[in-house]
Amino acid sequence: MPSSAVLVTGATGYVGGRLVPHLLKRGHRVRAAGRSAAKLASRPWAGWEGVETVQTDVLDRSSLARAVAGCRAVYYLVHSMNPGTRDFAETDRLAAENMAGAAAEAGVQRIIYLGGLGEEGEDLSEHLRSRREVGEILASGPVPTTFLRAAVVLGSGSASFEILRYLVERLPVMVTPRWVETPCQPIGIRNVIGYLAGCLENDETTGGTFDIGGPDVLTYRRLMEIYAEEAGLPRRLVVPVPLLTPRLSSYWIHFVTPVPSSIARPLVEGLRTPVLCRENRIRDLIPQDLLSCRRAIGLALDRIRKDRVDTCWSDAGALRAPEWIQCGDPDYAGGTVLECGHRVVMSGSPADVWPSVERIGGHSGWYFANILWRLRGALDRFLGGIGHRRGRRHSTRLSAGDALDFWRVLEVCAPHRLLLLAEMKMPGEAVLEFRLHDLSEGRTELIQQARYRPKGLLGLAYWYALVPLHAWLYRGMLRKIAASVRRPVLEGPERLAPRRGFVCGDEGGRP
């Protein structure tokens, strides 16, 4: 094993989260970097031998310098194309400049960067142009940069694959823009990981730019047809029309798939450009079995069916809990905080109850009045929010940073606490918490508590208008959770009084 570590930025993202364990299995020491320590700690490989985790923000030069120190190579796998970034190109530009400078100061031997295919021209999308610019910035420094250029990445959980999957599965007839006839050269995610790891182990790739793609060159229309065949669906009718612009297409994707328009639009704009490999030199330098599009789609569907999706596009991004929910804050911190809590006591231990709590959401639903949860998601989607379709990456396990329908998992402390942050559109900020307390004589108290910080008068009106509905909904949820555990209910469900100045971790801190 080499003595110095390899830094993987974006280690909790879609590609980085799969590259880290792959490098570890190949005997490399890895320093996994991400913006959230909790997300890093929750990854399955976090406790493996040979890996260390470091909380880093590529927009913070000092934290980046600490992460790079002592590393022989850096994988640059971050980008800012997410719903919370207004100008992703400018953000990516600044981040790349920080990395180029930090790597040079630390004496890093090389940088390996994954960007996008696409030739310069008026039709090149802002997203692809930004991906190219990042590579140029990294290469402009003294550290040799290997630039891998890829088109559509096919794999369970990738944004491109999810768009393809939901469009084909939900629409027997698709009215599409003319870009469905644009040629592309997709590549399977396992081949992307193979090339990334192979570059580290092959000095001939140092400082070079390489196009990476699978063996198939085909149109997006044909890609949709192959997906339908692999998924066992009837043949889809695709009708290209000239009037659908990328903006309109992104809105359509927003309503039909879990991918929000803020992410869909840059991707759709990129589909106008043919993304084909100009050369295949890397195939001789790093030989591997290249998956056909059919095989890559089949493998992705198999992993989805078997509940083995390792990483997902929706889990990427920063994990920032609002300051007002932090432990130990006095009740006046961050302004008015409103609460609605209920409790139930049932037979059994927290370990008996916890699996039912952790299975909440996704295909399992929310135990009670699921139609209302779906309607709330549909309303959110109509208002431009993320909606209810993201589901969950794994059906029985939750980790910090996971997307859970229109919530984000902030904390998981099995079998005692689950904390969710609301990501739907509302005039305020909200969290939903489940706490399990081990009582005497084989009893468990399950508390469900919603906390809400309103914004202005509209925020207050929103909360109080929904108080009766929330009370009914949460009591029903607790009853259904207790029923799923198959343990008798001993007390409740009953409503709790709001807490005042509680401290997390205090078993006596119940309302």
C-alpha positions as CSV (number, residue, x, y, z in Angstrom):
1,M,0.0,0.0,0.0
2,P,1.4,3.5,-0.9
3,S,2.5,5.5,2.2
4,S,0.7,8.7,1.3
5,A,-3.1,9.0,0.9
6,V,-5.2,9.9,-2.1
7,L,-7.7,12.6,-1.5
8,V,-11.2,12.0,-2.9
9,T,-13.3,15.2,-2.9
10,G,-17.0,14.8,-3.2
11,A,-16.8,11.5,-1.4
12,T,-20.4,11.5,-0.4
13,G,-21.6,12.2,-4.0
14,Y,-22.7,9.8,-6.6
15,V,-19.3,9.0,-8.2
16,G,-17.1,9.7,-5.2
17,G,-19.2,7.5,-2.9
18,R,-18.5,4.5,-5.2
19,L,-14.9,5.4,-5.9
20,V,-13.7,5.4,-2.3
21,P,-14.5,1.7,-1.5
22,H,-13.1,0.7,-4.9
23,L,-9.8,2.4,-4.2
24,L,-9.7,0.9,-0.7
25,K,-10.2,-2.6,-2.2
26,R,-7.3,-2.0,-4.5
27,G,-5.0,-1.2,-1.6
28,H,-4.9,2.6,-1.6
29,R,-5.0,4.8,1.4
30,V,-7.9,7.2,1.0
31,R,-8.7,10.5,2.6
32,A,-12.4,11.0,1.9
33,A,-13.5,14.7,1.9
34,G,-17.0,16.1,2.1
35,R,-18.9,19.1,3.5
36,S,-20.7,17.1,6.2
37,A,-18.9,15.1,8.8
38,A,-22.1,13.3,9.7
39,K,-22.6,12.1,6.1
40,L,-19.1,10.9,5.8
41,A,-19.3,9.0,9.1
42,S,-22.5,7.3,8.0
43,R,-21.0,5.8,4.8
44,P,-20.5,2.0,5.0
45,W,-16.8,2.4,4.2
46,A,-16.2,5.0,6.9
47,G,-14.8,2.5,9.3
48,W,-12.7,0.5,6.9
49,E,-9.0,0.1,7.3
50,G,-7.0,2.6,5.2
51,V,-9.6,5.4,5.1
52,E,-9.8,8.7,7.0
53,T,-12.6,11.2,6.6
54,V,-12.2,15.0,6.6
55,Q,-14.8,17.7,6.6
56,T,-14.0,20.1,3.7
57,D,-15.6,22.8,1.7
58,V,-13.8,23.5,-1.6
59,L,-15.0,27.1,-1.4
60,D,-13.0,27.5,1.9
61,R,-9.3,27.6,0.9
62,S,-8.1,27.0,4.5
63,S,-10.2,23.8,5.0
64,L,-9.1,22.6,1.5
65,A,-5.5,23.1,2.4
66,R,-5.8,21.0,5.5
67,A,-7.5,18.2,3.5
68,V,-4.8,18.2,0.7
69,A,-1.8,18.2,3.1
70,G,0.2,15.1,2.8
71,C,-1.7,13.6,-0.2
72,R,0.1,12.4,-3.3
73,A,-3.0,12.7,-5.6
74,V,-6.4,14.3,-5.7
75,Y,-9.6,13.2,-7.3
76,Y,-11.7,16.3,-8.1
77,L,-15.3,15.1,-8.2
78,V,-17.4,18.1,-7.0
79,H,-19.7,20.4,-8.8
80,S,-22.3,23.0,-7.8
81,M,-25.2,22.0,-10.0
82,N,-27.8,21.7,-7.3
83,P,-31.1,23.4,-6.4
84,G,-29.4,25.7,-3.8
85,T,-26.9,27.2,-6.2
86,R,-27.9,30.3,-8.2
87,D,-24.8,30.5,-10.4
88,F,-23.2,27.1,-10.6
89,A,-20.6,28.1,-13.2
90,E,-19.2,30.9,-11.0
91,T,-19.2,28.7,-8.0
92,D,-17.4,25.9,-9.8
93,R,-14.9,28.4,-11.2
94,L,-14.0,29.5,-7.7
95,A,-13.8,26.0,-6.3
96,A,-11.5,24.9,-9.1
97,E,-9.2,27.8,-8.5
98,N,-9.0,27.0,-4.8
99,M,-8.2,23.3,-5.6
100,A,-5.5,24.2,-8.1
101,G,-3.9,26.5,-5.6
102,A,-4.1,24.2,-2.6
103,A,-2.8,21.2,-4.6
104,A,0.2,23.3,-5.8
105,E,1.0,24.5,-2.2
106,A,0.8,21.0,-0.8
107,G,3.1,19.5,-3.4
108,V,0.4,17.1,-4.8
109,Q,1.8,15.0,-7.7
110,R,-1.4,14.9,-9.8
111,I,-5.1,15.8,-10.0
112,I,-7.7,13.5,-11.6
113,Y,-10.8,15.2,-12.8
114,L,-14.1,13.9,-14.2
115,G,-15.9,16.2,-16.6
116,G,-18.1,16.1,-19.6
117,L,-17.9,15.4,-23.3
118,G,-18.9,18.1,-25.9
119,E,-17.1,20.2,-28.4
120,E,-16.8,24.0,-28.2
121,G,-19.4,25.9,-30.2
122,E,-22.5,28.0,-29.9
123,D,-24.7,25.0,-29.0
124,L,-22.5,23.9,-26.1
125,S,-24.6,24.2,-22.9
126,E,-23.6,26.2,-19.9
127,H,-23.2,23.0,-17.9
128,L,-20.8,21.4,-20.4
129,R,-18.9,24.7,-20.9
130,S,-18.5,24.9,-17.1
131,R,-17.3,21.3,-16.9
132,R,-14.7,22.1,-19.5
133,E,-13.7,25.4,-17.8
134,V,-13.1,23.6,-14.5
135,G,-10.7,21.2,-16.3
136,E,-8.8,24.1,-17.8
137,I,-8.5,25.9,-14.5
138,L,-7.1,22.7,-12.8
139,A,-4.7,22.1,-15.7
140,S,-3.5,25.7,-15.6
141,G,-1.7,25.2,-12.3
142,P,1.7,23.4,-11.9
143,V,0.1,20.1,-10.8
144,P,-0.4,17.7,-13.8
145,T,-4.2,17.2,-14.3
146,T,-5.7,14.1,-15.9
147,F,-9.1,15.1,-17.4
148,L,-11.6,12.4,-18.1
149,R,-14.5,13.4,-20.3
150,A,-17.7,11.4,-20.1
151,A,-21.2,11.6,-21.6
152,V,-24.3,10.1,-20.0
153,V,-23.5,7.9,-17.0
154,L,-25.7,4.9,-16.7
155,G,-26.1,3.4,-13.3
156,S,-28.6,3.0,-10.5
157,G,-29.1,6.3,-8.8
158,S,-27.5,8.7,-11.3
159,A,-29.6,11.8,-12.3
160,S,-29.4,10.9,-16.0
161,F,-30.5,7.4,-15.4
162,E,-33.4,8.5,-13.1
163,I,-34.6,10.9,-15.8
164,L,-34.6,8.1,-18.3
165,R,-36.2,5.6,-15.9
166,Y,-39.1,7.8,-14.9
167,L,-39.9,9.1,-18.3
168,V,-40.0,5.7,-19.9
169,E,-41.9,4.0,-17.1
170,R,-44.5,6.7,-16.7
171,L,-45.2,7.8,-20.2
172,P,-46.4,5.3,-22.8
173,V,-46.4,8.2,-25.3
174,M,-43.7,10.9,-25.0
175,V,-43.8,14.2,-26.8
176,T,-40.1,15.2,-26.8
177,P,-37.8,17.9,-28.1
178,R,-35.8,17.2,-31.2
179,W,-32.7,16.3,-29.1
180,V,-34.0,12.7,-28.9
181,E,-32.3,12.2,-32.2
182,T,-29.0,13.6,-31.0
183,P,-26.3,10.9,-30.9
184,C,-24.5,10.1,-27.6
185,Q,-22.0,7.6,-26.2
186,P,-23.2,6.6,-22.7
187,I,-20.9,4.8,-20.3
188,G,-21.7,2.5,-17.3
189,I,-20.8,3.8,-13.8
190,R,-18.6,0.8,-13.1
191,N,-16.5,1.6,-16.2
192,V,-16.3,5.2,-15.0
193,I,-15.0,4.0,-11.7
194,G,-12.6,1.6,-13.4
195,Y,-11.1,4.4,-15.5
196,L,-10.8,6.7,-12.5
197,A,-9.0,4.1,-10.4
198,G,-6.9,3.0,-13.4
199,C,-5.6,6.5,-14.0
200,L,-4.1,6.6,-10.5
201,E,-2.2,3.4,-11.2
202,N,-1.0,4.3,-14.8
203,D,1.6,7.1,-15.0
204,E,1.0,7.4,-18.8
205,T,-2.3,9.1,-18.1
206,T,-0.7,11.9,-16.1
207,G,-1.5,15.3,-17.5
208,G,-3.6,13.9,-20.3
209,T,-7.2,14.5,-21.5
210,F,-9.1,11.3,-22.4
211,D,-12.6,10.7,-23.7
212,I,-14.3,7.8,-22.0
213,G,-17.4,6.1,-23.4
214,G,-19.0,2.8,-23.8
215,P,-19.1,0.7,-26.9
216,D,-22.4,2.0,-28.2
217,V,-23.2,5.2,-30.1
218,L,-26.9,5.7,-30.3
219,T,-29.6,8.3,-30.1
220,Y,-31.6,9.2,-26.9
221,R,-34.6,7.8,-28.6
222,R,-32.9,4.4,-29.0
223,L,-31.7,4.6,-25.3
224,M,-35.4,5.0,-24.3
225,E,-36.4,2.0,-26.4
226,I,-33.6,-0.2,-24.8
227,Y,-34.7,0.8,-21.3
228,A,-38.3,-0.2,-22.1
229,E,-37.1,-3.5,-23.4
230,E,-34.9,-4.2,-20.4
231,A,-37.7,-3.1,-18.0
232,G,-40.2,-5.4,-19.7
233,L,-42.4,-2.5,-20.8
234,P,-44.4,-2.2,-24.0
235,R,-42.8,-0.2,-26.8
236,R,-43.0,3.5,-26.1
237,L,-44.2,6.0,-28.7
238,V,-41.7,8.9,-29.0
239,V,-43.0,12.0,-30.9
240,P,-40.3,14.7,-31.4
241,V,-41.6,18.3,-31.9
242,P,-39.6,21.4,-32.6
243,L,-41.4,23.7,-30.1
244,L,-40.2,22.1,-26.9
245,T,-37.3,24.2,-25.6
246,P,-34.9,23.0,-23.0
247,R,-36.7,25.2,-20.4
248,L,-40.1,23.6,-21.2
249,S,-38.5,20.2,-21.3
250,S,-36.9,20.7,-17.8
251,Y,-40.3,21.7,-16.4
252,W,-41.9,18.6,-17.9
253,I,-39.1,16.4,-16.4
254,H,-39.7,18.3,-13.1
255,F,-43.3,17.1,-13.0
256,V,-42.8,13.6,-14.2
257,T,-39.5,12.5,-12.5
258,P,-37.9,13.1,-9.1
259,V,-35.2,15.3,-10.6
260,P,-36.0,19.1,-10.0
261,S,-36.0,21.5,-12.9
262,S,-32.9,23.3,-11.5
263,I,-30.9,20.1,-12.2
264,A,-32.9,18.9,-15.2
265,R,-32.4,22.0,-17.2
266,P,-28.6,22.0,-17.4
267,L,-28.7,18.3,-18.3
268,V,-31.4,18.8,-20.9
269,E,-29.5,21.7,-22.5
270,G,-26.5,19.4,-22.8
271,L,-28.5,16.9,-24.7
272,R,-28.6,19.2,-27.7
273,T,-24.9,18.6,-28.2
274,P,-23.6,15.3,-29.7
275,V,-21.4,13.8,-27.0
276,L,-19.2,11.3,-28.7
277,C,-15.6,10.2,-28.0
278,R,-13.2,11.7,-30.4
279,E,-10.5,9.2,-29.5
280,N,-10.2,6.0,-27.5
281,R,-6.6,6.0,-26.4
282,I,-7.6,5.2,-22.8
283,R,-8.9,1.8,-23.8
284,D,-5.3,0.7,-24.5
285,L,-3.9,2.3,-21.4
286,I,-6.6,1.0,-19.0
287,P,-8.3,-2.1,-20.6
288,Q,-11.6,-3.2,-19.1
289,D,-14.8,-4.9,-20.1
290,L,-16.9,-2.0,-21.4
291,L,-20.6,-2.4,-20.7
292,S,-23.1,-2.0,-23.5
293,C,-26.0,0.4,-22.9
294,R,-28.3,-2.6,-22.6
295,R,-26.1,-4.3,-20.1
296,A,-25.6,-1.2,-18.0
297,I,-29.3,-0.5,-17.9
298,G,-30.0,-4.2,-17.0
299,L,-27.5,-4.1,-14.1
300,A,-28.9,-0.8,-12.8
301,L,-32.4,-2.2,-12.8
302,D,-31.2,-5.3,-11.1
303,R,-29.6,-3.3,-8.3
304,I,-32.8,-1.2,-7.9
305,R,-35.0,-4.4,-7.6
306,K,-32.6,-5.9,-5.1
307,D,-32.4,-2.7,-3.0
308,R,-28.7,-2.3,-3.5
309,V,-28.3,1.2,-4.8
310,D,-25.0,2.3,-3.3
311,T,-25.2,6.1,-4.0
312,C,-27.9,8.3,-5.5
313,W,-27.9,11.8,-7.0
314,S,-30.4,13.0,-4.4
315,D,-28.1,12.3,-1.5
316,A,-25.4,14.6,-2.8
317,G,-24.9,18.2,-1.5
318,A,-24.3,19.9,1.7
319,L,-26.1,18.8,4.9
320,R,-26.8,22.0,6.9
321,A,-29.1,21.9,9.9
322,P,-30.8,25.2,10.7
323,E,-29.1,26.9,13.7
324,W,-32.3,27.1,15.7
325,I,-32.6,23.3,16.1
326,Q,-29.1,22.8,17.6
327,C,-29.0,21.1,21.0
328,G,-28.9,23.3,24.1
329,D,-30.3,26.4,22.4
330,P,-32.6,28.4,24.7
331,D,-36.2,28.6,23.6
332,Y,-35.7,32.1,22.2
333,A,-32.8,31.2,19.9
334,G,-33.6,31.8,16.2
335,G,-37.0,33.4,16.9
336,T,-40.3,31.8,17.4
337,V,-40.3,28.0,17.3
338,L,-43.6,26.2,17.3
339,E,-44.1,22.6,18.2
340,C,-46.6,19.8,17.8
341,G,-45.7,16.6,19.7
342,H,-47.4,13.3,20.5
343,R,-46.4,10.2,22.4
344,V,-47.4,6.6,22.7
345,V,-46.2,3.9,25.1
346,M,-46.0,0.3,23.9
347,S,-44.7,-3.0,25.0
348,G,-41.2,-3.9,23.9
349,S,-37.8,-2.3,23.7
350,P,-36.6,0.5,21.5
351,A,-34.8,-2.1,19.4
352,D,-38.2,-3.7,18.7
353,V,-39.8,-0.5,17.7
354,W,-36.9,1.1,15.8
355,P,-37.2,-0.9,12.5
356,S,-40.7,0.4,11.9
357,V,-39.5,4.0,12.5
358,E,-36.5,3.6,10.1
359,R,-38.7,2.1,7.3
360,I,-40.8,5.3,7.1
361,G,-41.3,6.9,3.7
362,G,-40.5,5.7,0.2
363,H,-42.5,2.6,-0.9
364,S,-43.5,1.9,2.8
365,G,-45.3,5.2,3.0
366,W,-46.0,7.2,6.1
367,Y,-48.2,4.7,7.8
368,F,-51.3,6.9,7.9
369,A,-53.2,9.0,5.4
370,N,-50.7,8.4,2.6
371,I,-52.9,10.1,0.1
372,L,-52.4,13.4,2.0
373,W,-48.7,13.0,1.9
374,R,-48.8,12.4,-1.8
375,L,-51.1,15.4,-2.3
376,R,-48.7,17.6,-0.3
377,G,-45.9,16.3,-2.5
378,A,-47.9,17.1,-5.7
379,L,-48.6,20.6,-4.4
380,D,-44.9,21.1,-3.7
381,R,-43.9,19.9,-7.1
382,F,-46.5,22.3,-8.7
383,L,-44.9,25.2,-6.7
384,G,-41.4,24.2,-8.0
385,G,-40.3,22.2,-5.0
386,I,-38.8,18.7,-4.9
387,G,-42.1,16.9,-4.4
388,H,-42.6,13.5,-3.0
389,R,-41.0,11.3,-5.7
390,R,-37.4,11.1,-4.5
391,G,-38.3,8.2,-2.2
392,R,-35.4,6.7,-0.4
393,R,-32.2,5.0,-1.5
394,H,-32.6,1.9,0.7
395,S,-35.9,0.4,1.9
396,T,-34.9,-0.4,5.5
397,R,-31.8,1.7,6.3
398,L,-31.3,5.4,6.7
399,S,-28.1,7.4,6.9
400,A,-27.4,11.0,7.6
401,G,-27.8,13.0,4.4
402,D,-30.2,10.6,2.8
403,A,-33.1,12.0,0.8
404,L,-36.5,10.7,2.2
405,D,-39.3,11.9,0.0
406,F,-39.4,15.6,0.6
407,W,-37.4,15.4,3.8
408,R,-33.6,15.1,4.4
409,V,-32.2,12.9,7.1
410,L,-30.2,15.1,9.5
411,E,-29.4,12.6,12.3
412,V,-29.8,8.9,12.8
413,C,-29.0,7.4,16.3
414,A,-30.4,3.9,16.3
415,P,-32.5,2.9,18.1
416,H,-33.3,6.2,19.8
417,R,-33.5,9.1,17.5
418,L,-34.3,10.1,13.9
419,L,-34.3,13.7,12.9
420,L,-35.6,14.9,9.5
421,L,-35.4,18.3,7.9
422,A,-38.3,19.4,5.6
423,E,-37.2,20.3,2.1
424,M,-40.7,21.1,0.7
425,K,-41.6,24.7,0.0
426,M,-43.3,26.4,2.9
427,P,-43.2,29.8,4.6
428,G,-40.7,28.7,7.3
429,E,-38.4,25.9,8.3
430,A,-39.5,22.6,9.9
431,V,-38.0,19.4,11.3
432,L,-39.7,16.1,12.3
433,E,-38.2,14.1,15.1
434,F,-38.8,10.6,16.4
435,R,-37.4,9.7,19.8
436,L,-37.6,6.4,21.6
437,H,-37.1,6.1,25.3
438,D,-36.6,2.8,27.1
439,L,-38.9,2.8,30.1
440,S,-39.0,0.3,32.9
441,E,-40.6,-3.1,32.8
442,G,-40.1,-3.7,29.0
443,R,-41.9,-0.6,27.8
444,T,-40.9,1.9,25.2
445,E,-42.1,5.5,24.8
446,L,-42.2,6.7,21.2
447,I,-42.4,10.5,20.7
448,Q,-43.1,12.2,17.4
449,Q,-42.4,15.9,17.4
450,A,-42.7,18.5,14.7
451,R,-40.9,21.8,15.2
452,Y,-41.4,24.8,13.0
453,R,-39.8,28.2,12.7
454,P,-42.3,30.5,10.8
455,K,-41.3,33.3,8.4
456,G,-43.5,36.3,8.8
457,L,-47.3,36.4,9.2
458,L,-47.8,33.9,6.3
459,G,-45.6,31.4,8.2
460,L,-47.7,31.8,11.3
461,A,-51.0,31.4,9.4
462,Y,-49.6,28.3,7.6
463,W,-48.8,26.6,10.9
464,Y,-52.1,27.4,12.8
465,A,-54.2,26.5,9.8
466,L,-52.7,23.0,9.8
467,V,-52.6,22.4,13.6
468,P,-55.9,20.4,13.6
469,L,-54.8,18.3,10.6
470,H,-51.3,17.7,12.1
471,A,-52.8,16.6,15.4
472,W,-55.0,14.1,13.7
473,L,-52.3,13.0,11.3
474,Y,-49.6,12.4,13.9
475,R,-51.8,10.5,16.3
476,G,-52.8,8.2,13.4
477,M,-49.2,7.7,12.5
478,L,-48.2,6.7,16.0
479,R,-51.1,4.2,16.1
480,K,-50.1,2.7,12.8
481,I,-46.4,2.5,13.8
482,A,-47.4,0.7,17.0
483,A,-49.6,-1.7,15.0
484,S,-46.7,-2.5,12.6
485,V,-44.5,-3.4,15.6
486,R,-47.3,-5.8,16.7
487,R,-46.9,-4.8,20.3
488,P,-49.8,-3.7,22.5
489,V,-50.3,0.0,23.1
490,L,-50.2,0.8,26.8
491,E,-50.7,4.6,26.8
492,G,-51.8,7.1,24.2
493,P,-51.4,8.4,21.6
494,E,-51.7,11.7,23.5
495,R,-50.5,15.2,22.8
496,L,-47.6,16.8,24.5
497,A,-47.0,20.3,25.8
498,P,-44.3,22.3,24.0
499,R,-40.8,21.9,25.4
500,R,-38.9,24.8,26.9
501,G,-35.1,24.9,26.9
502,F,-34.6,21.2,26.5
503,V,-31.1,19.7,26.1
504,C,-30.6,16.9,23.6
505,G,-29.4,13.6,25.1
506,D,-31.1,14.3,28.4
507,E,-33.4,11.3,29.0
508,G,-35.3,13.4,31.5
509,G,-35.8,16.1,28.8
510,R,-39.1,14.7,27.5
511,P,-41.9,17.3,27.3
